[in-house]
């Protein structure tokens, strides 16, 4: 069974501005490869953290160029700059670039998904065949509208659809679960089950979130439910992030487990890894 992590970050520009991530000045492909080898991870999908490393897209491209079977990328560009629109149609010509991923965590960006700033993105990405991943807990109705309007656009909902920022109770963390589950009715929306341990109040194997994982899995199914970590902000090892899914969820077995642990996300973004 191949194990493909649906989300990691690489950076070299100093400590992350997001204090939840490891406060180290660099986390490179070599760091990731060493940690992957020690924990049984075959491949990863890099999400360049442009908010704290402006050159992280180029860093990811070089990692994918050197190790095309180990790294793929969901990259990004400044959505509010008109010149960015010219990048979409040739985006996949860059080594490893198979899609896009955007977050809207900075104050001036929070309204972009709903105020028209990024309305141009959805048809452009659909036309170019670029899957788009996003942290959409703050604009789920808009994501539903986009999914319904652009039926050929593959969308990925990050981090189990959980809200970002600040310490939250379990009730607050999972308050939108019904709304997230409802998005599963759109066949072009997938769920990235990344960061799961960070949403638990318990130690490994994080049993207080297993029922939530089960409900989301039942809604999206094994072809649209992708395991991953966001490893540099996890409270446990990469191996435990994986074994939580491979050993601790009795309802996830066989071919379905193989899909969740890597095959499904590769299929979704079109990553044809060699065996």
C-alpha positions, 0 to 999 in steps of 0.5 A, a space after each residue: 500500500 502506498 502512503 501519500 501525505 496529502 499536505 506538507 509545507 517546505 520553507 527556507 525563509 525563517 521561522 513560520 509566522 504561524 506559531 502552530 508550526 515548528 518554529 525552525 528557520 528551514 524545513 527542506 526537502 531533505 528534512 522531509 525525505 529523512 523524516 518520510 523514510 523513518 516513518 514509512 511515508 512514500 510521497 507527499 503533496 507540497 503546499 507552498 507556505 507563501 505567507 511566510 516564505 515568498 519563495 516557497 513555490 520555487 522551493 517546491 518545484 525544485 523538490 519535485 524536479 529532483 524527486 518526481 515520484 516523492 513530491 507533487 505540488 498544489 501551488 499558489 500565486 497572488 490572487 489579487 494581482 491581474 498578472 496572475 491570471 496569465 499563469 493559470 493555463 500554463 501552470 502544469 508546465 512547471 515540474 510537479 505542479 498539479 493544482 492550486 491551494 489557497 488560504 485566506 487567513 490574513 485580515 485583508 484576504 478574509 472577504 476575498 471568497 465572497 466579495 468577488 475578488 477571486 470569482 475569476 479563479 473558478 472558471 479559469 481553474 476549471 478550464 485549465 483542469 486545475 484542482 483547487 484546495 482551500 480552507 473554506 470553513 468560513 465560506 462553505 455556502 460560497 464553496 457549494 455555489 462554486 461546486 454547483 456552478 463549475 461541475 468540472 472543477 475539482 475542489 478539495 476542502 482542507 483540514 476536515 473542514 475545521 475552522 482555523 485560528 485560536 483555541 476552540 472547544 470540541 463543540 466549536 471545532 465541530 459545530 459546522 459538521 452538518 454543513 460540511 457533510 452536506 457538501 458531499 452531495 457535490 461529486 466534484 468536492 473532496 475532503 482532505 483529512 489533514 491535521 486530524 490529531 490537532 483537532 483532538 483533546 486526547 492523546 494518541 489514538 485521538 478517539 474523541 474525533 473518530 466518530 467525526 472522521 467516520 461520519 465524514 468518510 461515510 459522506 465523501 467515500 473512499 475516493 474523495 477522502 484523503 489522508 494527510 498530516 500538515 506534519 510540521 504542526 502535528 502533536 505526534 510523529 508522522 508514523 502515528 498520524 498514519 497508524 491512527 488511520 491504518 490501525 485504529 479505525 476498524 471501519 477503514 479496511 482493504 481497498 478503501 484504506 488503500 484509497 484513503 492513504 494515497 491512491 485517491 488523492 493521486 487519482 484526484 489531482 492526476 499524479 501518476 506515480 510509478 509503482 
